[in-house]
Amino acid sequence: MNIRGRVLPEPGTPAGYAALILRHDLRVPPPPRLTAIAERHRPSSTREWRMLPPGRAPDESLQGQLEFALKWEGVSLGVLLALFRKIDTVEVVRMVCETPTGVYARRIWFLYEWLMDARLDLPDGDKVKAVPVLNPKQQFAPESGPLSRRHRVRNNLPGTRRFCPLVRRTPELDRHVEMRLDEKAREVIGRTRPDIVGRAAAFLLLEDSRASFQIEGERPPQDRALRWGQAIGAAGLRDLTLDELVRLQKTVIGDSRFVQLGLRTEGGWIGERDRQTQDPIPAHVSARARDLPELMKGVVEYARGTEEMSVDPVVVAAALSFGFVYIHPFEDGNGRLHRWLVHHVLARAGYNPPNLMFPVSVPMLRRIAEYREVLSSYSAQVLPLVEWRPTRRGNVEVLNETVDYYRFFDATEQAEFLYACVAETVTRDLPGEVEYLEAYDDFSRLVQQQVADMPERTIALLTTFLRQNRGTLSKRARSREFRRLSPDEVGRVEGLYAQCFRS
């Protein structure tokens, strides 16, 4: 038994969303983790399958499978929307009528009307205790939300019908949340001299800018990297709008003579080309151009709406930024804007220390293989569901409705990856840069006092040579740039370097 190539790890029967996808032949990317009922009483689960013992088996009815899915798997908006479009509304009405005060019936009723933008022929619900649409213990969401008096539920969905990715709680994400990385960063800054904080912030901005370009395979000139670093440094200062993203697109591209700025008017894809025909061989097909205005309204709504909610900022940043890059709204610049959105969300939430951005692109570059795998994890699920044909201009034309694939998706894996990158910046890059600058200042002071009076640029060059040669001054440097240093002075310089940098 398998679903979209996902094979059960042991004999069992798909349940919940897996059963609904199979029974109703739903053309949707399945949730990253599905559930099945095993034949044995002590089954083993995997990252892709939760295996439950026979005693947990749901009723085979539509209502039984839906309630099982909500109880064990949380809300999957994409699967639910595809299901609601296939089933008769009479079935949903019957569920609600049979248990009008039931927790799961009320949530199903709300989700049907919210997703379908329709009103069922049902009277408003009785006055019972309201329950949240999302269970915050299962998925990242506020504890509460606006009350829907009709359904007696609180709408704590983080987005709108236009765009609402969701993230499941996992042990890895909970571990990162408990680390309180924002507080750790403030501790580092709190025990550091203000001048060093300022220098570290400037360097980390430039490093993030360079890394973001390198991820795209570019090595920009210094002035272009500095300009994009300034844009990163200003992230969060303005409200997010489509116009703001277009302005940033122009900044990141620089020379826009050969690039259409703003929303695409044609198809979009990422991949290779056939060497003989030059036809596209996509690894990812972007949202259709005609769907972009609504999707981008949703992106902006999600960004603004989550600012008012108590949802973890790193989780929000992952859902928003990866959702943006899957939509791929622009002809060029999407990748760097995707990473800029991470900075925007964290800055708006006050997650990073004032005037200091976490250089998340740096660990992303270090983890480039994992980053690409995370990016492609959802694209690979969507690609088989997209019907397309090549155009004469070497582009792709999408032939079926695909907008829902970009509105609703599970961003759990993406959130785990981004949190790991933020953890690296807080525990490695930020303290490492502070320690380096403190050591550099000590080295500079001691060289001036004990060896020779040198200008700052000469000290910087001396430090670079020593770092490159593991704490010793190369023969070339001793015979050229630092030929005026005596052998005794060279020895003292190397000793001071070892003392300050602990090399």
HUTAMO-V277170 format. One record per pair of residues at least 12 apart in sequence whose C-alpha atoms are under 10 Angstrom apart, sorted by the first residue. I is the first residue (numbers start at 1). J is the second residue. Records with the same first field share a line. If there is no record, write none. Layout:
BEGIN
I=J + J
END
This chain:
BEGIN
1=13 + 14
2=14 + 18 + 22
3=18 + 19 + 21 + 22 + 29 + 30 + 34
4=21 + 22 + 27 + 28 + 29 + 30 + 381 + 384
5=381
6=30 + 32 + 33 + 34 + 48 + 49
7=48 + 49
8=34 + 35 + 36 + 38 + 45 + 46 + 48 + 49 + 50 + 51
9=36 + 38 + 43 + 44 + 45 + 46 + 48 + 49 + 50 + 51
10=36 + 37 + 38 + 39 + 40 + 43 + 44 + 45 + 49 + 51
11=36 + 37 + 38 + 39 + 40 + 43 + 51
12=35 + 36 + 37 + 38 + 39 + 40 + 43 + 51 + 52 + 53 + 54
13=35 + 36 + 37 + 38 + 39 + 51 + 52 + 54 + 57
14=34 + 35 + 36 + 37 + 38 + 49 + 50 + 51 + 57
15=34 + 35 + 36 + 37 + 50 + 51 + 52 + 56 + 57 + 58 + 59 + 60 + 64 + 65 + 66 + 68 + 69 + 72
16=34 + 35 + 36 + 37 + 57 + 58 + 60 + 62 + 64 + 65 + 66 + 67 + 68 + 69 + 70 + 71 + 72 + 73
17=30 + 31 + 33 + 34 + 35 + 36 + 65 + 66 + 68 + 69 + 70 + 72 + 73 + 74 + 75 + 76 + 79 + 80 + 83
18=30 + 31 + 33 + 34 + 35 + 36 + 49 + 65 + 69 + 79
19=34 + 35 + 36 + 60 + 62 + 65 + 66 + 69
20=62 + 65 + 66 + 69 + 79 + 80 + 83
21=79 + 80 + 82 + 83
23=62
24=82 + 83 + 86 + 87
25=82 + 83 + 86
26=78 + 79 + 80 + 81 + 82 + 83 + 85 + 86
27=78 + 79 + 82 + 83 + 382 + 384 + 385 + 386
28=78 + 79 + 80 + 81 + 82 + 83 + 381 + 382 + 384 + 385 + 402 + 404 + 405 + 409
29=78 + 79 + 378 + 379 + 380 + 381 + 382 + 383 + 384 + 385 + 405 + 408 + 409 + 410
30=76 + 78 + 79 + 378 + 381 + 382 + 409 + 410
31=48 + 73 + 75 + 76 + 77 + 78 + 79 + 378 + 381 + 409 + 410 + 411 + 412
32=47 + 48 + 49 + 168 + 377 + 378 + 381 + 409 + 410 + 411 + 412 + 413
33=46 + 47 + 48 + 49 + 50 + 73 + 168 + 410
34=46 + 47 + 48 + 49 + 50 + 51 + 69 + 72 + 73
35=48 + 49 + 50 + 51 + 52 + 68 + 69 + 72 + 73
36=49 + 50 + 51 + 52 + 53 + 54 + 56 + 57
37=50 + 51 + 52 + 53 + 54 + 55 + 56 + 57 + 58
38=50 + 51 + 52 + 53 + 54 + 55 + 56 + 57
39=51 + 52 + 53 + 54 + 55
40=52 + 53 + 54 + 55
41=53 + 54 + 55 + 56
42=54
50=72 + 73
52=72
56=68
62=87 + 91 + 92 + 95
63=91 + 92 + 94 + 95 + 96 + 104 + 105 + 108
64=95
66=80 + 104 + 105 + 108
67=103 + 104 + 105 + 107 + 108
68=104
69=104
70=104 + 107 + 108 + 133 + 134 + 135 + 138
71=104 + 135 + 138
72=138
73=138 + 139 + 168
74=133 + 134 + 135 + 136 + 137 + 138 + 139 + 166 + 167 + 168 + 169
75=107 + 108 + 111 + 133 + 134 + 135 + 138 + 139 + 157 + 166 + 167 + 168 + 410
76=165 + 166 + 167 + 408 + 409 + 410
77=111 + 112 + 115 + 161 + 164 + 165 + 166 + 404 + 407 + 408 + 409 + 410
78=115 + 164 + 165 + 404 + 405 + 406 + 407 + 408 + 409 + 410
79=404 + 408 + 409
80=108 + 111 + 112 + 115 + 116
81=111 + 112 + 114 + 115 + 116 + 404 + 408
82=115 + 116 + 404
83=112
84=111 + 112 + 113 + 115 + 116
85=112 + 115 + 116
89=112 + 120 + 121
90=120 + 121
92=105 + 108 + 109 + 112 + 120
93=105 + 109 + 120 + 121 + 122
94=122
95=108 + 109
96=108 + 109 + 122 + 125 + 151
97=122 + 123
100=122 + 124 + 125 + 126 + 128 + 151
101=125 + 126 + 127 + 128 + 129 + 130 + 151 + 152
102=128
103=128 + 129 + 130 + 131 + 132 + 133 + 151 + 152 + 153
104=131 + 133
105=151
106=125 + 130 + 131 + 133 + 150 + 151 + 152 + 153
107=130 + 131 + 132 + 133 + 134 + 151 + 152 + 153 + 154 + 155
108=133 + 151
109=122 + 150 + 151 + 153
110=133 + 148 + 150 + 151 + 152 + 153 + 154 + 155
111=133 + 151 + 155
113=151
114=155 + 160 + 161
115=160 + 161 + 162
116=161
117=161
122=150
123=150 + 151
124=148 + 149 + 150 + 151 + 152
125=148 + 149 + 150 + 151 + 152 + 153
126=149 + 150 + 151 + 152
127=149 + 150 + 151 + 152
128=149 + 151 + 152 + 153
129=152 + 153
130=144 + 147 + 148 + 149 + 151 + 152 + 153 + 154 + 155
131=143 + 144 + 145 + 147 + 148 + 151 + 152 + 153 + 154 + 155 + 156
132=144 + 145 + 146 + 147 + 148 + 152 + 153 + 154 + 155 + 156 + 157
133=145 + 152 + 153 + 154 + 155 + 156 + 157
134=153 + 154 + 155 + 156 + 157 + 158 + 166
135=156 + 168
136=156 + 168 + 169 + 311
137=168 + 169 + 170
138=167 + 168 + 169 + 170
139=157 + 166 + 167 + 168 + 169 + 170 + 412
140=156 + 157 + 158 + 166 + 167 + 168 + 169 + 170 + 173 + 310 + 311 + 312 + 315 + 316 + 412
141=155 + 156 + 157 + 158 + 166 + 167 + 168 + 169 + 306 + 309 + 310 + 311 + 312 + 315 + 316
142=155 + 156 + 157 + 158 + 306 + 308 + 309 + 310 + 311 + 312
143=155 + 156 + 309 + 310 + 311
144=156 + 157 + 309 + 310
145=157 + 158 + 309
156=309
157=302 + 305 + 306 + 309
158=301 + 302 + 303 + 305 + 306 + 307 + 308 + 309 + 310 + 311 + 316
159=298 + 299 + 300 + 301 + 302 + 303 + 304 + 305 + 306 + 407 + 408
160=297 + 298 + 299 + 301 + 302 + 305 + 407 + 408
161=294 + 295 + 298 + 404 + 407 + 408
162=293 + 294 + 295 + 296 + 297 + 298 + 299 + 300 + 301 + 302 + 403 + 404 + 406 + 407 + 408
163=294 + 295 + 296 + 297 + 298 + 299 + 300 + 301 + 302 + 320 + 323 + 403 + 404 + 405 + 406 + 407 + 408 + 409
164=298 + 299 + 301 + 302 + 319 + 320 + 323 + 406 + 407 + 408 + 409 + 410
165=299 + 302 + 316 + 318 + 319 + 320 + 322 + 323 + 406 + 407 + 408 + 409 + 410 + 411 + 412
166=315 + 316 + 319 + 408 + 409 + 410 + 411 + 412
167=315 + 316 + 318 + 319 + 409 + 410 + 411 + 412 + 413 + 414 + 415 + 416
168=315 + 410 + 411 + 412 + 413 + 415
169=412 + 415 + 416
170=412 + 413 + 416
171=416
172=415 + 416 + 417 + 419 + 420
173=314 + 315 + 412 + 413 + 415 + 416 + 417 + 419 + 420
174=416
175=419
176=314 + 416 + 419 + 420 + 422 + 423
177=312 + 314 + 315 + 419
179=423
180=351 + 423
181=351 + 352 + 419 + 422 + 423 + 424 + 425 + 426 + 427
182=346 + 350 + 351 + 352 + 353 + 422 + 423 + 426
183=351 + 352 + 353 + 426
184=352 + 353 + 423 + 426 + 427
185=351 + 352 + 353 + 356 + 358 + 423 + 425 + 426 + 427 + 430 + 431
186=351 + 352 + 353 + 354 + 426
187=353
188=353 + 426 + 427 + 430 + 431 + 434
189=353 + 354 + 356 + 430 + 431 + 434
190=353
192=431 + 434 + 435 + 438
193=434 + 438
195=437
196=433 + 434 + 435 + 436 + 437 + 438 + 441
197=355 + 356 + 430 + 433 + 434 + 437
198=355 + 356
199=433 + 434 + 437
200=356 + 429 + 430 + 431 + 432 + 433 + 434 + 435 + 436 + 437
201=233 + 354 + 355 + 356 + 357 + 358 + 359 + 430 + 433 + 434
202=226 + 229 + 230 + 233 + 355 + 356 + 357
203=229 + 359 + 433
204=229 + 233 + 356 + 357 + 358 + 359 + 360 + 362 + 425 + 429 + 430 + 433
205=225 + 226 + 228 + 229 + 230 + 231 + 232 + 233 + 356 + 357 + 358 + 359 + 360 + 361
206=222 + 225 + 226 + 227 + 228 + 229 + 230 + 232 + 233 + 359
207=225 + 226 + 229 + 359 + 360 + 361 + 362
208=225 + 228 + 229 + 232 + 339 + 340 + 357 + 358 + 359 + 360 + 361 + 362 + 363 + 364 + 365
209=224 + 225 + 226 + 227 + 228 + 229 + 230 + 231 + 232 + 233 + 252 + 336 + 339 + 340 + 359 + 360 + 361 + 362
210=222 + 224 + 225 + 226 + 228 + 229 + 361 + 362 + 365
211=225 + 336 + 359 + 360 + 361 + 362 + 363 + 364 + 365 + 366
212=225 + 228 + 229 + 335 + 336 + 337 + 338 + 339 + 340 + 359 + 360 + 361 + 362 + 364 + 365
213=225 + 228 + 252 + 333 + 335 + 336 + 361 + 365
214=361 + 362 + 365
215=335 + 336 + 361 + 362 + 364 + 365 + 366 + 368 + 371 + 372
216=333 + 334 + 335 + 336 + 365
224=251 + 252 + 253 + 254
225=252
227=251 + 252 + 254
228=248 + 251 + 252 + 253 + 254 + 336 + 340
229=252 + 340
231=248 + 251 + 252 + 340
232=248 + 336 + 337 + 339 + 340 + 341 + 342 + 343 + 344 + 357 + 359
233=340 + 343 + 344 + 347 + 355 + 356 + 357
234=340 + 343 + 344 + 347 + 355 + 357
235=340 + 341 + 342 + 343 + 344 + 345 + 346 + 347 + 348 + 357
236=340 + 341 + 342 + 343 + 344 + 345 + 346 + 347 + 348 + 349 + 350
237=344 + 347 + 348
238=344 + 348
239=300 + 303 + 304 + 344 + 348
240=299 + 300 + 301 + 303 + 304 + 341 + 344 + 345
241=296 + 297 + 299 + 300 + 301 + 303 + 304
242=262 + 263 + 293 + 296 + 297 + 299 + 300
243=262
245=262 + 263 + 330 + 334 + 337 + 340 + 341
246=261 + 262 + 263 + 330 + 333 + 337
247=261 + 262
248=333 + 336 + 337 + 340
249=261 + 262 + 330 + 331 + 332 + 333 + 334 + 336 + 337
250=262 + 332 + 333
251=333
252=332 + 333 + 334 + 336 + 337
253=332 + 333 + 336
256=332
259=330 + 331 + 332 + 333
260=330 + 331 + 332
261=330 + 331 + 332 + 333
262=329 + 330 + 331 + 332
263=289 + 290 + 292 + 293 + 296 + 328 + 329 + 330 + 331 + 332
264=287 + 288 + 289 + 290 + 292 + 293 + 328 + 329 + 330 + 331 + 332
265=288 + 289 + 290 + 292 + 329 + 330 + 331
266=288 + 289 + 290 + 330 + 331 + 395 + 396 + 397 + 398
267=285 + 286 + 287 + 288 + 289 + 290 + 328 + 329 + 331 + 388 + 390 + 391 + 395 + 396 + 397 + 398
268=282 + 284 + 285 + 286 + 287 + 288 + 289 + 327 + 328 + 329 + 330 + 331 + 332 + 395 + 396 + 397 + 398
269=281 + 282 + 283 + 284 + 285 + 286 + 287 + 326 + 327 + 328 + 331 + 395 + 396 + 397
270=282 + 283 + 284 + 285 + 286 + 328
271=283 + 284 + 285
273=394
277=394
278=390 + 393 + 394 + 395
279=389 + 390 + 391 + 392 + 393 + 394 + 395 + 396
280=389 + 390 + 391 + 394 + 395 + 396
281=390 + 396
282=379 + 383 + 395 + 396
283=376 + 379 + 380 + 382 + 383
284=326 + 328 + 375 + 376 + 378 + 379 + 380 + 381 + 382 + 383 + 386
285=326 + 327 + 328 + 379 + 380 + 382 + 383 + 386 + 387 + 388 + 396 + 397 + 398 + 402
286=325 + 326 + 327 + 328 + 329 + 330 + 379 + 382 + 383 + 386 + 396 + 398 + 402 + 403 + 406
287=326 + 327 + 328 + 329 + 386 + 398 + 401 + 402 + 403 + 404 + 405 + 406 + 407
288=327 + 328 + 329 + 396 + 397 + 398 + 399 + 400 + 401 + 402 + 403
289=327 + 328 + 329 + 330 + 397 + 398
290=403
291=327 + 329 + 401 + 402 + 403 + 404 + 406
292=327 + 328 + 329 + 330 + 403
293=329
294=403 + 407
295=323 + 324 + 327 + 329 + 403 + 404 + 406 + 407
296=324 + 327 + 329 + 407
298=407
299=319 + 320 + 321 + 323 + 324 + 327 + 407
300=320
302=316 + 319 + 320
303=316 + 317 + 319 + 320 + 321 + 341 + 344 + 345 + 348
304=345 + 348
306=320 + 345 + 349
307=345 + 348 + 349
308=349
310=349
311=349
312=346 + 349 + 351
313=342 + 345 + 346 + 347 + 348 + 349 + 350 + 351
314=342 + 343 + 345 + 346 + 349 + 351 + 415 + 416 + 418 + 419 + 422
315=342 + 345 + 346 + 411 + 412 + 414 + 415 + 416 + 418 + 419
316=342 + 345 + 346 + 411 + 415
317=338 + 339 + 340 + 341 + 342 + 343 + 344 + 345 + 346 + 414 + 415 + 418 + 419
318=338 + 339 + 341 + 342 + 345 + 411 + 412 + 413 + 414 + 415 + 416 + 417 + 418 + 419
319=342 + 409 + 410 + 411 + 412 + 413 + 414 + 415 + 418
320=338 + 341 + 342 + 345 + 411
321=334 + 335 + 337 + 338 + 339 + 340 + 341 + 342 + 343 + 344 + 345 + 414
322=335 + 338 + 339 + 341 + 342 + 374 + 375 + 378 + 411 + 414 + 415 + 418
323=338 + 406 + 407 + 408 + 409 + 410 + 411 + 414
324=337 + 338 + 339 + 341 + 406 + 407
325=337 + 338 + 339 + 375 + 406
326=338 + 375 + 376 + 378 + 379 + 405 + 406 + 407
327=403 + 405 + 406 + 407
328=406
336=361
339=359 + 360 + 361 + 364
340=360 + 361
342=358 + 360 + 361 + 418
343=357 + 358 + 359 + 360
344=357
346=358
352=426
356=430
357=425 + 430
358=421 + 422 + 423 + 424 + 425 + 426 + 429 + 430
359=421 + 422 + 424 + 425 + 426 + 429 + 430
360=418 + 419 + 420 + 421 + 422 + 423 + 424 + 425 + 426 + 429
361=418 + 421 + 422 + 425
362=421 + 422 + 424 + 425 + 429
363=418 + 420 + 421 + 422 + 423 + 424 + 425 + 428 + 429
364=417 + 418 + 420 + 421 + 422 + 424
365=421
366=421
367=417 + 421
370=417
371=414 + 417 + 418 + 421
373=414
374=411 + 413 + 414 + 415 + 416 + 417 + 418
375=413 + 414
377=413 + 414
378=405 + 406 + 409 + 410 + 411 + 413 + 414
379=405 + 406
381=405
382=402 + 405 + 406
385=400 + 401 + 402 + 405
386=398 + 399 + 400 + 401 + 402 + 405
387=399 + 400 + 401 + 402
388=400
435=501
436=500 + 501
437=501
438=500 + 501
439=497 + 499 + 500 + 501 + 502
440=459 + 460 + 463 + 497 + 500 + 501
441=459 + 500
442=496 + 497 + 499 + 500 + 501
443=459 + 463 + 493 + 496 + 497 + 498 + 499 + 500 + 501
444=456 + 458 + 459 + 460 + 462 + 463 + 496 + 497 + 500
445=459
446=492 + 493 + 496 + 497 + 500
447=459 + 489 + 492 + 493 + 496 + 497
450=489 + 492 + 493 + 496
451=485 + 486 + 488 + 489 + 490 + 491 + 492 + 493 + 496
452=485 + 489 + 493
458=481 + 482
461=477 + 481 + 482
462=477 + 481 + 482 + 493 + 497
463=493 + 494 + 497
465=477
466=493 + 494 + 497 + 498
467=497 + 501 + 503
470=494 + 497 + 498 + 503
471=493 + 494 + 495 + 496 + 497 + 498 + 501 + 502 + 503
472=490 + 491 + 493 + 494 + 495 + 497 + 498
473=490 + 491 + 493 + 494
478=490
END
